[in-house]
Amino acid sequence: MNKIIGVLIILLTVISCKTDEKKQIDVSEIDITISVDRFEEKFYAATKESLPQLKAEYPFLFPVQNPDTVWLNRIQDPKELELYKKTQLVFGDFKAEKLEIADLFKHVKYYHPTFTAPEIITLITNLDFQNKVMYTKNYLFISLDLFLGKDDEVYEGFPLYLAQNFEKTQLPVAIAKAISQQFVIPEKSRQFIDLIVNEGKKMCLLDSYLPSETDARKMEYSTDQLEWAITNEQQIWKYFIENKLLYSTDADLYTRFVANAPFSKFYIDIDKESPGKIGVWLGWQIVRSYMNNNNVTLQQLLQTNAEEIFKKSKYKPKK
């Protein structure tokens, strides 16, 4: 009996995103080595004399077309120095974040055994919000100046839908999203249903990588925005069906319902009440429904095309 129970437990743990409930798996025995390189500390301590050595150590961070005067001006720039001081206060020795990232990496490796932990390089990008976190096979770049807290005065010029995610607590989600991009194969079809289901796959990966994280943080929504999506799920689906959007290849649909934006564009009265990228959220619900109604693993999900996922999802919006 104990052996049977053990087998059942193993089967349950390899099937992720199976229900809306949080799945907790034991990753304590997974071996991950975390290396954090605080580049920003070295950069803002550099001098004219030591800069060449720093450039030799990090050639990928110093475009060859930029003369040394560009970097020396940045090192002495009062605004950048202020950002640097703020990151030091917010992140300190980065130990807490290192533990969170280690747990995230262990979950990624659990589902993708060939995954190897990249070297983490922290830096300041002078509020380049489009590059908060960048992931390659060997490196993970984290722009610390974009996680200082949404109410920090340096973000006064940013729209709320962006600034609300400039929180230190949002860092694990930003990293997980960057990593998830590497495991989801883009759909060749440009139909709207393919776009949103593909985004739903990425969100399902976040369910697996961050089992204790809230849905609001994973969607980069406020709690009110998530509640709006849940409450209006049936109406959103009805709108997509009645306007025959699912199989449309209109490129404008990506901007209206998938791209990050202050609100989704239904072109009706509810627009200003809605959160952006509502198509991503709906695609997530479709993929969750597929996992709930089909005996497949996460790896099998990633290899299944969007059309098949949609047809077998038996998706029905909650009333």
N, C-alpha and C positions, 0 to 999 in steps of 0.2 A: 504493500500500500504506500509506504514512504517513497519507494522508487517511482510509482505512478504519479504521486503528488509532485515529486521533483521534476519529472518530465513536463508536467503541465505548467509548472512555474517557468521553466525555460522557454516553452512555446509562447507563453504570454508575454515574456519580456522581449522577444525578438519581433513581435508585432507592435509597432509604434503607431501613434496617431489613431489607434483603434476606436477610441471613444473620446468624448470631450473631457473625460476625467484625466487628471495628471498621472502620468506613468513614472513611477520611481524604480530605477534599476540600480543595482549595486555595481559601481565603477571603482570601488576602493582598491581592487587588485590590478587595475590597468596602470601600466607604467608609462608615465609622461614626464618629460623633463622640460621645465619652463625656464627660458632664458629671456630676461628683460634688459634691454640696453637703453639707458636714459640719454638718448642723443641730445635732447634739448639742454641738459645740464652741461654737456661738453661744448655745445655750440656757443652758448651765451657766456661761457668762461674763456672762450678762445681769444687770442690776440693776433695781431698782424704776424707775429713770429711763429705762433703755433698753428695757424690756420692751414698752411700747406700739409702738415702732418694729419690734421683732421680730414682734409679732402682726400688724402691718400687712403685713409681708413674707411671712408664712406664715399667712394666715387659715384655711386648711384644716387646720392643726394645732392650732388653739386654738378649741375649741367655745365659742360665744358665751355659753352658760349658766354657764360657769365664771368666777368673779371672779379678778382678778389675784392675790389671796392664795393661790389654789390653785397657780398656777405659781411664785410666789415661795417657797412652802413646798417645792415639789419641787426647785427650784434649790438650796436650802439643806439638803435632806434628806441625812443622812450615808450612808444605804444607796445612794441614787441617785448620789451623788458617788463612792462606791466603785466602782460599776458603770462610771461614766464613766472613772475612772482606769484600770480594767482594760481597757476597750476601747481606750484610748490605747496601752497597752502591747502589746496583742495585734495591733492593726491599724496603728499608727503613722500614716504618711502615706497609707495605703490604695493605694499605687502598684501593688503586686503584684496585689491584688484587682481593680484597675481594668483591668489587662492581661487577666486571666482573663475578666472580664465583657465586655470588648471582643471577645475571641475568641468567646465565647458569642453575643453579639449578631450578629456577622458570620455565624455558622452559621444563626441564626434568619432573618436577612435573605436568606440564600442560598435557603432553602426557602420563605420568605414575602416576596417582593420588596417588598410594600407596608409591611412593618414599618419603623417608625422608632424609633430608640433613645430611650427615655424618660429624663427627668432623674432621676438617682439621688440620693435623699435618705437619708442615714444618720441614725439617731436611736437613742434608748434608750427602751424601752417598759416598763421595770421588770419584765422577765422575762415578758412576755405571749407565751407560747409558741405561742398560736394565731394570732399575727400576726407570725411571724418575717420573712416577706417578703410584701409586698403590691404588686400590679402593676395599674396602670391604663394607658391608652394614653399618657398624658403623664408619669406618674411611676412610679418604682420605689422603694418604701420598704423599707429594710433595718434590722432591729432588731439592732444590733451586739452587744447584751448577751446574745444567744442563740447566739453563736458563739465563746465564750471558751475552749472546751475542756471535754470531758465531765467531767473530774476536778476542775474548779474548785469550790471550796467553796460558791459561790453556788447550785449546782444540787443540793445535798445532799438537798433535799426532793422532788426530781423522780424518778419511776420510771425505771429504766434504759432502757426502750425509747424514752423521750423524750430523756433526757440523752445517750445515745450518739450522737445526731446534733447536739448543740450544739458542733460542731467547725467551725473556720474552713474546713477542707477541704470541708465540706459546703455551703458557701455557693453555689457555682455550680449545684449540683443544686437547692437551694431556689429559686433564681431561675428556673431552667429550668422547674421544675414550675409555678411561678406563671404564667409566660408560656404554657405549654402549655395551660392551662385556657381561654385565649382562642380556641384554634383547634379545639377538639373540641366538636362539637355534641352536647348531651345527648340520649340516646335517649328517645323518648316511651314506649316499652315499659319496664316495670319488671321484666321477667323477669331472673332471676339471670344467665343467659348474656349478656344485653344489658349488664348492669352491669359484668361483669368484662371483656368485650371492649372496652367504652368506656374502661375504665381501661387496658387494654392499648394502646389507641391513644395515650394520653398517654405511656405508657412508651416506645412506639416513637418518639415525638417526642424524648424524651430521648436515645435512641440516635443520633438525627440531630444534635441540638444539641450533645451532649457525646460525640463519638466516642472520646475517649481515657479517658473515665471508666469506672470499674468497675461491673459490674452490682450489686454489693453496695451501693455508695454510691447508685446510682440508686434502688434499692429501699429505701434507708435501713435496710439490714440489716447485721449483723456478718458476717464471712466464714463463721462457723459457722452462722448462720441461713440464709445463701444455700446453703450446702452441704446443710443439712437439706432445703430446698425441692427442690433438684436430686435428691437421693437418694430422696426420697419422692414424686416427681412422679406416678409410676404409681399409688401408693396414694391420693393426693389425688384424682386423676381418678376412680378406681374408687369412692371414697366418694361423690363428687358424682353419679355415674351411678346407683349402686345405691340411693341415697336420693332419686332423681328430683328433684334440686335445680335442674338447668339451666333448666327452664322454669317453675320456681316463682316466684310473685310475693310470697312472704313477705318483708315488709320487714325482718324480723329477720336475714335472711341478709346484709344490708349490714353490720350491726353485727358479726356473727360472722366474716365473711371479707373485708370490704373496708375497713372503717374502721380507722384506726391504733389498735393495741391491743398489749398485752404478748404475747398469743398468740392464735391462731385457735381458734374454738370448735366442735370436731367433736363434743364431748360424749362423747369416748372417752379412753382412756388417754394418747394422744399429745398431748393438748391442751397440757400444760405444756412439752413439747419443741418445739412448733411456734412459728414467728414469727407475728406478727400480719399482717393483710391478705394472707393466702395467696391469696385470690381475685384480687387485683391481679396477683400474680406469675404465676398460671396464665393469666389473661387476656392477659398480655404474651407468654407462650409461644404462645398461639393466634394472636395477631396476627403474631408473627414467622413462624410456620408459614405463614400466609396470604401474607405477603410473599415467602417463599421459593418458594411454589408458584404464584404468579400474577404476571404481568408488569404490575405497576401501580406508579405513582409514589406518593410520600408524599401529594401533594395528592389523588390519586384515593382513597387509603386513607381520608382524612379525610371524603370525601363518600360513602363506602360504609357502609350500615347494618350493625349488629352481626350480624344473622341471616345476611346474605350472607357476611360475613367468616368466620363460624363454619363455614358449610356448605362454603365453598370453601377453607378452611384445610388440610383433610386432616390436621388435628391428630392426632397420636398420641404419647402420653407416652413419654418415653425410659425404657428398662428399665435 
